Amino acid sequence: MKLLIQAQLQFECFTLPDSDAIGFKLLSTPWTDQHLGQYWGYELSTLQALQAAEGFSEETIRVLTLAAQAEVRFLVIDPNSNVLDGLPLFDC
């Protein structure tokens, strides 16, 4: 069941030892209507609704979507990293 949920959400979460960071392995990138429709039979809005239904915040879904549209495969979010100019900050 866990693999089915991961496939539906199109990512896997993982932790990094000795760190406050979390990682995401993004599946089936890029997350576009065309690509998701071709391989999974649903559009991006459906994927985002599935992610929201599992309890992920709008901000998390937005960041994952932007990364997946850029064909990023692994994303690490570290709350202790430096702030980069031009990138939005989210309170989660």
C-alpha positions in Angstrom: 0.0 0.0 0.0 2.9 2.4 0.8 4.3 2.1 -2.7 0.9 2.7 -4.2 0.5 5.9 -2.2 4.1 7.0 -3.2 3.3 6.4 -6.8 0.1 8.3 -6.7 1.7 11.3 -4.9 4.8 11.1 -7.3 7.4 11.4 -4.5 9.0 9.7 -1.6 10.1 11.4 1.6 13.3 10.7 3.5 15.3 12.1 6.4 19.0 12.8 6.5 20.9 11.4 9.5 22.1 14.0 12.0 20.2 16.8 10.3 16.9 18.7 10.5 16.6 18.5 6.7 14.1 16.4 4.9 14.5 15.1 1.4 12.1 14.3 -1.4 12.7 11.9 -4.3 10.5 13.2 -7.1 9.0 10.6 -9.4 7.7 10.9 -13.0 9.1 14.4 -13.7 8.3 16.7 -15.3 5.0 17.3 -13.6 3.0 18.7 -16.5 -0.5 17.9 -17.7 0.9 16.2 -20.8 3.5 14.1 -19.1 1.3 13.0 -16.2 -1.6 12.3 -18.5 0.5 10.2 -20.8 2.0 8.0 -18.0 -0.6 8.1 -15.2 -3.8 9.2 -16.8 -4.4 12.3 -14.7 -3.5 16.0 -14.8 -1.3 18.2 -12.5 -4.4 19.5 -10.7 -5.4 16.0 -9.8 -1.9 15.2 -8.5 -1.9 18.4 -6.4 -5.4 17.5 -5.0 -4.1 14.0 -4.1 -1.2 15.5 -2.3 -3.4 18.0 -0.4 -5.8 15.2 0.6 -2.8 13.4 2.2 -2.2 16.5 4.3 0.6 18.3 2.5 0.5 22.1 2.8 -0.1 24.3 -0.2 3.4 25.7 0.1 5.0 22.2 0.1 2.9 21.2 -2.9 4.0 24.5 -4.7 7.7 23.9 -4.0 7.5 20.2 -5.1 5.6 21.2 -8.3 8.2 23.9 -9.2 11.1 21.4 -8.6 9.4 18.7 -10.6 8.6 21.0 -13.5 12.3 21.8 -13.6 12.9 18.0 -13.7 14.7 18.0 -10.3 14.9 14.4 -9.1 16.0 15.0 -5.5 15.1 18.0 -3.4 16.4 18.7 0.1 14.8 21.2 2.4 17.0 22.3 5.2 15.5 24.7 7.8 19.0 25.6 9.0 20.3 26.7 5.6 21.1 30.3 4.6 18.4 32.4 3.0 19.0 32.9 -0.7 18.0 36.2 -2.3 15.0 36.0 -4.6 13.6 32.8 -3.1 10.3 32.9 -1.2 10.2 32.0 2.5 7.4 29.9 3.8 6.2 29.5 7.4 5.3 25.8 7.8 
